[in-house]
Amino acid sequence: MLLLCLLFLQNYLYEKTFFSTLYLSLAISIKLIPVFLLLFLFCRREFKLIWLILFCTILIIFIPITITGEKFFFYYSEYITKFLFSNLSLTDEKEHQSGMFFSLIGLLRFTNSIIASGFIPSIICLFLISGFYLFMDKYIFKENSVIFFLYLLGFLLINPISETHHLVFVTPILFLIIFKLRGKSFKKNIFAYSILLISIILLFLGKTFHYLYFPSIISMIILFIKQYSDSKFKK
């Protein structure tokens, strides 16, 4: 699913409508979370592309039904119901509050000790990182920062019952950032080196303080997008 999302972004940047539509439709049909990329397209006023992706997603979901006759619709409806329930309900069940940021309601209520202990440090880290980037964006880059907020919202919507395995993001992003920074002036890119160092430190500290994984992953995602995408997003 992650690979399909990256392929969507790459093809979208090169204005390959067919392949960008295909890849994002496949990603959404596998798991509901990539739907947040439609908000990204909405902010860029790609309304035709949004409708095309939704249409293709419906086709991808229903074609297996006509071929195999299995209860695909039942499985998808059950999945969507559980996804909405865990993110919007006021449930107090332990299984729905097991993750630090499992639901949007849980994020605000932090009804157990795990959430309470990780809430404040994570918010502080995220405010520091986002504040730093907003400062750089306003006074140095002066470019579009909407991508930051979209990815932040996207990660908040991810059910962190699987928050640990989202560290799959970290390794390729680290390599790509280091490769991007290689050979460039340290003074001109001191902010990028600083955030990269902070991210790595938070990643190692996360082994002891689990809630630090979240700001670490977010910061590396932001840095990756800043380094690779800002110059290409003109709209």
LODREN-7485 format. One record per residue (C-alpha): residue in one letter; residue number from 1; x, y, z. Coordinates in Angstrom, 3 decimals. Layout:
<sites>
[site 'a'; NUM; [X; Y; Z]]
...
</sites>
This chain:
<sites>
[site 'm'; 1; [0.000; 0.000; 0.000]]
[site 'l'; 2; [2.829; 2.387; 0.846]]
[site 'l'; 3; [4.533; 1.599; -2.456]]
[site 'l'; 4; [1.303; 2.327; -4.339]]
[site 'c'; 5; [0.977; 5.700; -2.584]]
[site 'l'; 6; [4.520; 6.637; -3.552]]
[site 'l'; 7; [3.893; 5.544; -7.136]]
[site 'f'; 8; [0.750; 7.669; -7.161]]
[site 'l'; 9; [2.687; 10.742; -6.024]]
[site 'q'; 10; [5.482; 10.163; -8.534]]
[site 'n'; 11; [3.079; 9.766; -11.448]]
[site 'y'; 12; [1.012; 12.720; -10.288]]
[site 'l'; 13; [4.090; 14.953; -10.275]]
[site 'y'; 14; [4.795; 13.912; -13.874]]
[site 'e'; 15; [1.121; 14.482; -14.791]]
[site 'k'; 16; [0.491; 10.844; -15.717]]
[site 't'; 17; [-3.233; 10.797; -15.004]]
[site 'f'; 18; [-3.919; 7.160; -15.873]]
[site 'f'; 19; [-1.201; 5.671; -13.675]]
[site 's'; 20; [-1.722; 8.092; -10.771]]
[site 't'; 21; [-5.422; 7.173; -10.798]]
[site 'l'; 22; [-4.691; 3.457; -10.982]]
[site 'y'; 23; [-2.139; 3.411; -8.159]]
[site 'l'; 24; [-4.192; 5.456; -5.693]]
[site 's'; 25; [-7.348; 3.483; -6.483]]
[site 'l'; 26; [-5.517; 0.232; -5.784]]
[site 'a'; 27; [-4.101; 1.631; -2.538]]
[site 'i'; 28; [-7.546; 2.732; -1.300]]
[site 's'; 29; [-9.052; -0.640; -2.233]]
[site 'i'; 30; [-6.420; -2.382; -0.092]]
[site 'k'; 31; [-6.762; -0.141; 2.956]]
[site 'l'; 32; [-8.927; 2.881; 3.706]]
[site 'i'; 33; [-6.155; 5.111; 5.054]]
[site 'p'; 34; [-4.892; 6.477; 1.656]]
[site 'v'; 35; [-8.249; 8.255; 1.327]]
[site 'f'; 36; [-6.563; 11.217; 3.027]]
[site 'l'; 37; [-4.625; 11.780; -0.202]]
[site 'l'; 38; [-7.917; 12.806; -1.784]]
[site 'l'; 39; [-7.838; 15.799; 0.543]]
[site 'f'; 40; [-4.423; 16.604; -0.878]]
[site 'l'; 41; [-5.922; 16.558; -4.377]]
[site 'f'; 42; [-8.899; 18.596; -3.191]]
[site 'c'; 43; [-6.598; 21.356; -1.903]]
[site 'r'; 44; [-4.934; 21.392; -5.307]]
[site 'r'; 45; [-8.357; 21.591; -7.006]]
[site 'e'; 46; [-7.940; 18.330; -8.879]]
[site 'f'; 47; [-11.672; 17.625; -8.827]]
[site 'k'; 48; [-11.781; 15.605; -12.055]]
[site 'l'; 49; [-8.965; 13.400; -10.829]]
[site 'i'; 50; [-10.756; 12.838; -7.502]]
[site 'w'; 51; [-13.939; 11.662; -9.257]]
[site 'l'; 52; [-11.899; 9.446; -11.556]]
[site 'i'; 53; [-10.088; 7.857; -8.607]]
[site 'l'; 54; [-13.362; 7.253; -6.750]]
[site 'f'; 55; [-14.892; 5.677; -9.843]]
[site 'c'; 56; [-11.892; 3.397; -10.399]]
[site 't'; 57; [-11.837; 2.440; -6.718]]
[site 'i'; 58; [-15.470; 1.334; -6.902]]
[site 'l'; 59; [-14.684; -0.722; -10.001]]
[site 'i'; 60; [-11.681; -2.350; -8.340]]
[site 'i'; 61; [-13.775; -3.243; -5.297]]
[site 'f'; 62; [-16.783; -4.621; -7.174]]
[site 'i'; 63; [-15.078; -6.459; -10.046]]
[site 'p'; 64; [-13.940; -9.313; -7.731]]
[site 'i'; 65; [-17.543; -9.631; -6.517]]
[site 't'; 66; [-18.836; -10.310; -10.016]]
[site 'i'; 67; [-16.058; -12.803; -10.708]]
[site 't'; 68; [-15.804; -14.776; -7.474]]
[site 'g'; 69; [-19.185; -14.158; -5.883]]
[site 'e'; 70; [-17.634; -13.849; -2.426]]
[site 'k'; 71; [-18.897; -11.436; 0.220]]
[site 'f'; 72; [-16.511; -8.603; -0.594]]
[site 'f'; 73; [-19.136; -5.938; 0.061]]
[site 'f'; 74; [-19.779; -7.352; 3.528]]
[site 'y'; 75; [-16.073; -7.345; 4.359]]
[site 'y'; 76; [-15.564; -3.770; 3.168]]
[site 's'; 77; [-18.653; -2.465; 4.972]]
[site 'e'; 78; [-17.553; -4.174; 8.174]]
[site 'y'; 79; [-14.055; -2.718; 7.850]]
[site 'i'; 80; [-15.339; 0.820; 7.198]]
[site 't'; 81; [-17.756; 0.552; 10.130]]
[site 'k'; 82; [-14.977; -0.492; 12.497]]
[site 'f'; 83; [-12.697; 2.243; 11.159]]
[site 'l'; 84; [-15.314; 4.952; 11.750]]
[site 'f'; 85; [-16.344; 3.448; 15.091]]
[site 's'; 86; [-12.818; 3.441; 16.500]]
[site 'n'; 87; [-12.148; 7.012; 15.372]]
[site 'l'; 88; [-15.472; 8.667; 16.182]]
[site 's'; 89; [-17.108; 6.761; 19.028]]
[site 'l'; 90; [-16.803; 7.396; 22.756]]
[site 't'; 91; [-16.131; 3.752; 23.542]]
[site 'd'; 92; [-14.272; 2.860; 26.711]]
[site 'e'; 93; [-13.373; -0.643; 25.625]]
[site 'k'; 94; [-9.722; -1.456; 26.198]]
[site 'e'; 95; [-9.243; -2.911; 22.736]]
[site 'h'; 96; [-10.271; 0.421; 21.200]]
[site 'q'; 97; [-7.933; 2.422; 23.456]]
[site 's'; 98; [-4.848; 0.210; 23.254]]
[site 'g'; 99; [-2.956; 2.597; 20.971]]
[site 'm'; 100; [-1.664; 5.993; 22.042]]
[site 'f'; 101; [-3.396; 7.767; 19.149]]
[site 'f'; 102; [-5.873; 5.026; 18.301]]
[site 's'; 103; [-8.815; 7.398; 17.849]]
[site 'l'; 104; [-9.414; 11.111; 17.522]]
[site 'i'; 105; [-11.618; 10.966; 20.619]]
[site 'g'; 106; [-8.999; 8.980; 22.475]]
[site 'l'; 107; [-6.388; 11.582; 21.579]]
[site 'l'; 108; [-8.387; 14.263; 23.387]]
[site 'r'; 109; [-9.596; 12.208; 26.316]]
[site 'f'; 110; [-6.440; 10.100; 26.977]]
[site 't'; 111; [-8.435; 7.817; 29.249]]
[site 'n'; 112; [-5.602; 5.541; 30.324]]
[site 's'; 113; [-2.095; 5.943; 31.708]]
[site 'i'; 114; [-0.339; 5.012; 28.451]]
[site 'i'; 115; [-2.086; 7.791; 26.534]]
[site 'a'; 116; [-1.703; 10.285; 29.404]]
[site 's'; 117; [2.046; 9.681; 29.684]]
[site 'g'; 118; [2.669; 10.015; 25.964]]
[site 'f'; 119; [0.252; 12.810; 25.091]]
[site 'i'; 120; [2.097; 15.865; 26.404]]
[site 'p'; 121; [5.649; 14.955; 25.234]]
[site 's'; 122; [4.390; 14.052; 21.759]]
[site 'i'; 123; [2.428; 17.283; 21.407]]
[site 'i'; 124; [5.449; 19.304; 22.563]]
[site 'c'; 125; [7.692; 17.558; 20.021]]
[site 'l'; 126; [5.197; 18.092; 17.220]]
[site 'f'; 127; [4.724; 21.772; 18.096]]
[site 'l'; 128; [8.482; 22.356; 18.144]]
[site 'i'; 129; [9.003; 20.608; 14.814]]
[site 's'; 130; [6.010; 22.197; 13.095]]
[site 'g'; 131; [6.903; 25.629; 14.513]]
[site 'f'; 132; [10.416; 25.300; 13.143]]
[site 'y'; 133; [9.153; 24.395; 9.689]]
[site 'l'; 134; [6.552; 27.157; 9.666]]
[site 'f'; 135; [9.289; 29.653; 10.548]]
[site 'm'; 136; [11.521; 28.349; 7.736]]
[site 'd'; 137; [8.597; 28.368; 5.334]]
[site 'k'; 138; [7.572; 31.946; 6.143]]
[site 'y'; 139; [10.943; 33.651; 6.297]]
[site 'i'; 140; [13.189; 31.533; 4.064]]
[site 'f'; 141; [11.338; 29.188; 1.688]]
[site 'k'; 142; [8.045; 31.082; 1.363]]
[site 'e'; 143; [6.470; 28.034; -0.243]]
[site 'n'; 144; [3.309; 26.011; 0.253]]
[site 's'; 145; [3.106; 24.344; 3.682]]
[site 'v'; 146; [-0.277; 22.661; 3.186]]
[site 'i'; 147; [1.479; 19.313; 2.576]]
[site 'f'; 148; [2.700; 19.303; 6.158]]
[site 'f'; 149; [-0.797; 19.605; 7.589]]
[site 'l'; 150; [-2.237; 17.017; 5.217]]
[site 'y'; 151; [0.344; 14.413; 6.176]]
[site 'l'; 152; [-0.055; 15.245; 9.854]]
[site 'l'; 153; [-3.825; 14.734; 9.616]]
[site 'g'; 154; [-3.232; 11.565; 7.621]]
[site 'f'; 155; [-1.027; 10.079; 10.312]]
[site 'l'; 156; [-3.456; 11.060; 13.065]]
[site 'l'; 157; [-6.110; 9.053; 11.214]]
[site 'i'; 158; [-3.950; 5.931; 11.093]]
[site 'n'; 159; [-5.107; 3.416; 13.672]]
[site 'p'; 160; [-2.025; 3.078; 15.883]]
[site 'i'; 161; [-2.955; -0.421; 16.933]]
[site 's'; 162; [-0.218; -0.961; 14.339]]
[site 'e'; 163; [1.796; 2.167; 15.156]]
[site 't'; 164; [5.080; 0.291; 15.613]]
[site 'h'; 165; [5.156; -1.288; 12.162]]
[site 'h'; 166; [4.806; 2.139; 10.569]]
[site 'l'; 167; [8.513; 2.443; 11.265]]
[site 'v'; 168; [8.729; 0.888; 7.805]]
[site 'f'; 169; [8.711; 4.525; 6.671]]
[site 'v'; 170; [11.918; 5.319; 8.477]]
[site 't'; 171; [14.645; 3.358; 6.678]]
[site 'p'; 172; [13.969; 4.412; 3.059]]
[site 'i'; 173; [13.322; 8.012; 4.083]]
[site 'l'; 174; [16.578; 8.167; 6.023]]
[site 'f'; 175; [18.519; 6.894; 3.022]]
[site 'l'; 176; [16.780; 9.285; 0.629]]
[site 'i'; 177; [17.306; 12.317; 2.876]]
[site 'i'; 178; [20.972; 11.519; 3.432]]
[site 'f'; 179; [21.467; 11.016; -0.307]]
[site 'k'; 180; [19.696; 14.316; -1.001]]
[site 'l'; 181; [21.867; 16.202; 1.485]]
[site 'r'; 182; [25.103; 14.601; 0.323]]
[site 'g'; 183; [27.559; 17.092; -1.138]]
[site 'k'; 184; [25.498; 20.148; -0.213]]
[site 's'; 185; [26.658; 23.016; 1.951]]
[site 'f'; 186; [26.188; 22.287; 5.643]]
[site 'k'; 187; [25.391; 25.924; 6.462]]
[site 'k'; 188; [22.641; 26.144; 3.839]]
[site 'n'; 189; [21.082; 22.891; 5.016]]
[site 'i'; 190; [21.732; 23.104; 8.747]]
[site 'f'; 191; [17.976; 22.973; 9.450]]
[site 'a'; 192; [17.668; 19.696; 7.542]]
[site 'y'; 193; [20.659; 18.159; 9.319]]
[site 's'; 194; [19.248; 19.312; 12.664]]
[site 'i'; 195; [15.826; 17.774; 12.092]]
[site 'l'; 196; [17.406; 14.582; 10.769]]
[site 'l'; 197; [19.548; 14.326; 13.910]]
[site 'i'; 198; [16.533; 14.985; 16.158]]
[site 's'; 199; [14.525; 12.340; 14.293]]
[site 'i'; 200; [17.245; 9.714; 14.718]]
[site 'i'; 201; [17.599; 10.522; 18.434]]
[site 'l'; 202; [13.836; 10.261; 18.942]]
[site 'l'; 203; [13.836; 6.989; 17.042]]
[site 'f'; 204; [16.388; 5.436; 19.399]]
[site 'l'; 205; [14.715; 6.912; 22.483]]
[site 'g'; 206; [11.456; 5.409; 21.230]]
[site 'k'; 207; [12.698; 1.969; 22.255]]
[site 't'; 208; [12.308; 3.123; 25.849]]
[site 'f'; 209; [9.692; 5.853; 25.474]]
[site 'h'; 210; [7.276; 4.432; 22.928]]
[site 'y'; 211; [5.363; 7.687; 22.368]]
[site 'l'; 212; [8.458; 9.293; 20.784]]
[site 'y'; 213; [8.102; 7.091; 17.683]]
[site 'f'; 214; [5.213; 9.241; 16.474]]
[site 'p'; 215; [6.997; 12.648; 16.308]]
[site 's'; 216; [10.090; 10.928; 14.930]]
[site 'i'; 217; [8.217; 9.465; 11.968]]
[site 'i'; 218; [6.285; 12.693; 11.377]]
[site 's'; 219; [9.444; 14.804; 11.374]]
[site 'm'; 220; [11.161; 12.560; 8.836]]
[site 'i'; 221; [8.095; 12.544; 6.593]]
[site 'i'; 222; [8.034; 16.341; 6.687]]
[site 'l'; 223; [11.745; 16.623; 5.971]]
[site 'f'; 224; [11.457; 14.171; 3.091]]
[site 'i'; 225; [8.584; 16.128; 1.544]]
[site 'k'; 226; [10.377; 19.452; 2.027]]
[site 'q'; 227; [13.538; 18.187; 0.378]]
[site 'y'; 228; [11.885; 16.474; -2.576]]
[site 's'; 229; [8.538; 18.066; -3.261]]
[site 'd'; 230; [8.453; 21.793; -2.519]]
[site 's'; 231; [10.078; 22.825; -5.788]]
[site 'k'; 232; [7.591; 20.740; -7.778]]
[site 'f'; 233; [4.368; 21.901; -6.129]]
[site 'k'; 234; [3.604; 25.194; -7.812]]
[site 'k'; 235; [-0.166; 25.362; -7.506]]
</sites>
